[in-house]
Amino acid sequence: MSKDNEYLRAELQTLADTLEEVLNTSGEKSKEEMDKLRNKAERALKESRRRLGETGEAIARHTREAASRADDYVREKPWTGVGIGAAVGVVLGVLLARR
């Protein structure tokens, strides 16, 4: 999952850099140069959307796999699952009570 997060950050940074370039240079460029920058920004946005969609699917797949493993574990050892759930509940309760 860390690999997906790094990929997502890099993709968003690339998109932000491209859009920042467009915004910072918009007053200094001719119409032709602005059209080129606009096309570059549109391509970056489309590519980012496509890649982010792929990354989102990978994250969803990992989440489903983890949930399935957790479900299998709880079915095999229900009392251990109950104990873990209770411990998590206590910890969350203590953390929320501090606020």
RANORJO-V416086 format. One record per residue. PHI is phi in degrees with one decimal (* if undefined). OMEGA is omega in whole degrees, 0 to 359 (none if undefined). Layout:
((PHI | OMEGA) (PHI | OMEGA))
This chain:
((* | 179) (-61.7 | 178) (-61.1 | 178) (-64.0 | 179) (-64.7 | 178) (-63.5 | 179) (-62.8 | 179) (-62.5 | 178) (-61.8 | 180) (-63.2 | 180) (-64.7 | 179) (-66.6 | 178) (-65.9 | 178) (-61.0 | 179) (-63.6 | 180) (-62.8 | 179) (-62.2 | 180) (-64.2 | 180) (-66.6 | 178) (-64.2 | 177) (-60.3 | 179) (-62.7 | 182) (-67.4 | 183) (-71.5 | 184) (-107.9 | 186) (-62.7 | 182) (-82.8 | 187) (-100.6 | 189) (-107.4 | 175) (-76.0 | 180) (-60.1 | 180) (-64.0 | 179) (-65.8 | 178) (-64.1 | 177) (-62.9 | 178) (-63.8 | 179) (-63.2 | 180) (-62.7 | 178) (-62.0 | 178) (-62.0 | 179) (-64.4 | 179) (-64.7 | 178) (-63.0 | 179) (-62.8 | 180) (-65.4 | 179) (-62.5 | 180) (-65.3 | 179) (-63.6 | 178) (-59.7 | 180) (-63.4 | 182) (-68.4 | 178) (-65.5 | 176) (-62.0 | 178) (-64.2 | 180) (-64.7 | 178) (-61.2 | 178) (-65.2 | 179) (-65.6 | 178) (-64.3 | 179) (-63.3 | 179) (-63.8 | 178) (-62.3 | 180) (-64.9 | 178) (-62.7 | 179) (-64.2 | 179) (-65.0 | 179) (-64.9 | 178) (-64.5 | 178) (-65.0 | 179) (-63.8 | 179) (-62.2 | 178) (-61.1 | 180) (-62.0 | 181) (-66.1 | 178) (-67.9 | 180) (-75.1 | 184) (-133.9 | 187) (-62.4 | 183) (-71.4 | 175) (-64.9 | 178) (-62.0 | 177) (-63.6 | 179) (-62.7 | 178) (-63.4 | 178) (-61.1 | 179) (-65.6 | 180) (-62.9 | 178) (-63.1 | 178) (-61.4 | 179) (-64.7 | 180) (-61.1 | 179) (-62.7 | 179) (-61.8 | 179) (-65.1 | 180) (-64.1 | 180) (-71.9 | 179) (-68.3 | 180) (-71.0 | 181) (-78.4 | none))
